[in-house]
Amino acid sequence: MKHDRTIRACSIWRALDVVGDVPVLLLMEQAFLGTHSFDEFVARTGLARSVVNGRLKKLVEEDCLAKIPKKGGRGFHYVLTQKGRDQFPNALMMLRWQHRWEADGRDFQVRLNHKSCGHASEPVPVCAHCRAEIDPRDVDWCEGPGLAQVVPHYERRRFNGEVGARRPGGRPLVDTMIELFGDRWATLVVRAMFTSINRFDDIQRDTLMATNILTGRLERLVRQGILKTVPYSSHADRVEYRLTAKGRDLYPVLLALLQWGDRWFADERGPPLLLTHRTCGHDLHMIAACSHCGDELQLANSRFTIETADDGAGGA
C-alpha cells in the first residue's frame, strides 16, 4: 500500500537525481560537443566558475565524467565515461524537439551530420525491434518488479536558470528544453501526464509538490504550449490538464531518461516500468535512428555543426 508521503520512484525519478539540473545539462551538452577543460566549460556555458566546479565534481562522483590528468601532469581534463555517453540519446531527443517546435526561437542552430552515411540527419525515435517511429499513443505500460515507493527528497539547487546568464555571443543560456528538464518538478508533471494523471489533486498526490509550486509549474507549462486545460465538469473552474501535440512530442526525451535510468539505476528486481510497443507487440526499446539511412545514431558516428547568423558555422 502506498504511504501518504511517498511517490513512485521510477527510473525517470532516479535519472533526474543526476541530470535534472540546468547547469548539469549545459555541461553535458558541452561534453557531447567535445569540451574537455574546466576553462572551456566556463567559457562555453557562461556559468560561474564555482557552479562549474561543483557540477563537474558531481558528474565525476556520479561516474558520468572522468577527471584525467593532462599529459605532463599540469592540470586535468574531463572525458565522458560509458555512463555519460549513454546519455547521448537523451541529448538527441532534446535536439529533435528543439528543431521541431522552436527552431526559430534562437540566434543559432545545431545541425547534425551522420558520418556513417555522410548526410545531414535528424534523430528519429524508433522501436529497436520493428523500426517504426514511436508514438506514445501506441505504447502500453504497466508496473514492473522494480517499482518502489520512496519518500521524496528535493535537493535545493543554488542556481536560478532565469537570472539572465548568457552564452558568449548573446545566445540564451537556457532554452526551453534545458529549462524544462533541468527542473525536476516540471518534468514530473509531464511524467504524470503520460501516465493518465491529469487533475491537480491527483498530480499533487503523485509528486507531493507543494500546491503553490505545482500551480506555478502548471501555469508555465500551459503558457509554453506544452499543456492545455480541459473542463471536466459543469463548473467552469474545474479543469484537467492534457498534453498538446507539442507536449506529447516530449515523450522520446522521457523515454531516453527512463532507459538510461533503467540501465544505470535499476536494482536486482528489474525495471520499475514495463513498456510494450503495440505496433509490433514487443517490449519497447527506443533507439535514435538517422532520418536518412535509418541506422542508429551514436556519439562516435555523429558530428555537430553550430551555425550562427554572425560567424558562419563551427563544427564539433
Summary of the structure (lengths in Angstrom):
residues: 316
radius of gyration: 19.8
end to end distance: 50.3
largest distance: 73.4
contacts: 943
relative contact order: 0.20
helix: 40%
strand: 24%
